Amino acid sequence: MRKVLLVLLVLGVIGVVAADRIGVRVAQNEIGKQVASQYGLPEQPDVTIHGIPFLTQAFGGEYDHIDVGISQWTQQGMTVTNVNVDMRGVKAPLSEVAGGNTSNITVRTATASAVIPYDVIKKQAPREVTSIGPKGDDLTVGLTGTVRGVPMKGDAVVRIRPTAKGIALTPVSFGSNGGVQVPLALVRRQLTWVVPVADLPVGSRISKIEPTADGLRVSATAENVHLNNLRQSQQK
């Protein structure tokens, strides 16, 4: 009898674990569909709901940690890559999620990050910019052309900062490669530009920028995000 009870107990535990894992896969797939529809994405993002057991979180309507991975995100014609949204403290009543309704879904903290490739940045740059690469917290930019009729060829160190209109790039030093040394003020006046990526898909302004080998890694954090309001703001 004890052996029978033990077998039944083991089978019961396996059944609960299986139901939990099936439930989390279904929920991840449904969230992915809603995110793709909400942002008009060409493909469904990867969604990971952390924490075990999942069913306890689902029935309680509160999730500690959800990750959403989006391969590409386009804003104002600018496409960024490797987009990840890390959501903490998600409140999503089970009845709302099951009905596909986001009106009462909130997120305590959402942090989004992405990479803006250098070729995307270069497309927005003045024609004198021939190359872009990382240099510590700044960028190094190859320049060839003329400034006020003066031939210019050399490298500039460019400072990057987030603004309301996007990422501003401003030369802070310039070294000529054997030609005429052009004053920095003239270089800055002609070769300052803005990459029009100001927000990421959490409805918040970019606040951190880090040069990497592949491009600028940018991040933004929003608190008390209301997904229904976020969807409406994206549709404007």
Secondary structure by P-SEA (a helix, b strand, c coil): caaaaaaaaaaaaaaaaaaaaaaaaaaaaaaaaaaaaaacccbbbbbbbbccaaaaaaaaccccbbbbbbcccccccccccbbbbbbcbbbbcaaaaaacccccccccbbbbbbbbcaaaaaaacccccccccccccbbbbbbbcccccccccbbbbbbbbbccccbbbbbccccccccccccaaaaaaccccccccccccccccccbbbbcccccccccccccccaaaaaaaaac
